[in-house]
């Protein structure tokens, strides 16, 4: 059975302020929840209809019916299991390798796709400005397809972070240097900006270099690439072997 | 004023079968509509509240009020202008350069993003299997951000098309050859598959080579990249100067 208080809690976690207040977030669907459990995320509540629950969590899981699941689910087609997890403790900021920084990215789908890209390209930390969309937003969690269990997302004052860091900072801008002509270091920070306004002036001032993806058609349109596809191409450029500096 | 028949027509164009029957599709929003008008798409109906209409179409435009616009719009926040356009006549299949082929891509957002990528990378034709989501689906039109005026999208039997074409066919698969280690020709066909099932067997049999984007983390997860971000990286690889074969 689902109690009234549980329903109230789960609904409140749709909002960032309650996720922050309780340090909790919601995951839906068998596959995603198994990934969070296997990655040692601590479940606060675990509801299921007849969904798969790993053995060591079976005692904790509460069997509910489809009607009850529908009451607490945000999905059009609720998927057997719904869990509330404790947010993980923030990890210390990484000072090595390639780090991605987001300056006020707003679209949940874009953030989800970017977390999945970080996972693919071995970028273990994603540093976000405090105005970037919350990574525990249900739409983001859904779009990451489990990658949120492997990529640590940290919200901080990115201007301060970038000023202190010792690696080269590359800012992606529309007028930046042609990325296809550059040799890129393995130790670096890549900054991507907001979907509509790009990178803010204060952040841009911390950059050592700018980057852009050249347009290959012969007109001045389209005006831009989508934030997630631009991130995909730039992460690929930082990782592709022949682009990297040696050593 | 909007007539009952016009409301009925516009609502019916949400569905592919009526878009095909009437050879018409809907575009919403000032910016998008101006792009279609400037690209010489022929408007069938042009409604606006107090939106911007290019001078040469002003006579044709019908002034309506916000309440009427709300009745015909599919947007949460209707945006001043709504137009019904005639679909353009299909262009002959291109036999040169880089062509992208989609095998049963289903997600409207992905198709929109891919059309925008084609535009950016100068791929003027996108060939889709007949089961691929319709490019005149309103969600696709919205996601292309005007790129649909510059990229021609053709639905056809792609197995037949690929069998007849004289350029090398590269199929993107999970187990394909590492794209970062290949030299790619300027004249080629890149095939991307369905989001869940990849490329079908019949299509794969027409390919001269397979391609994949290597995963850079040290685990076997995530299982895949999103279809649009994978397309972004592969189109970038086909276009980046140092990857291309000479001549």
Interface residues (C-beta under 8 A of the other chain):
Chain A: X109 X113 X116 X117 X119 X120 X121 X122 X124 X145 X146 X147 X150 X180 X181 X213 X215 X216 X217 X218 X219 X221 X222 X223 X225 X226 X228 X229 X230 X232 X233 X236 X237 X239 X240 X241 X242
Chain B: X109 X113 X116 X117 X119 X120 X121 X122 X124 X145 X146 X147 X150 X180 X181 X213 X215 X216 X217 X218 X219 X221 X222 X223 X225 X226 X228 X229 X230 X232 X233 X236 X237 X239 X240 X241 X242
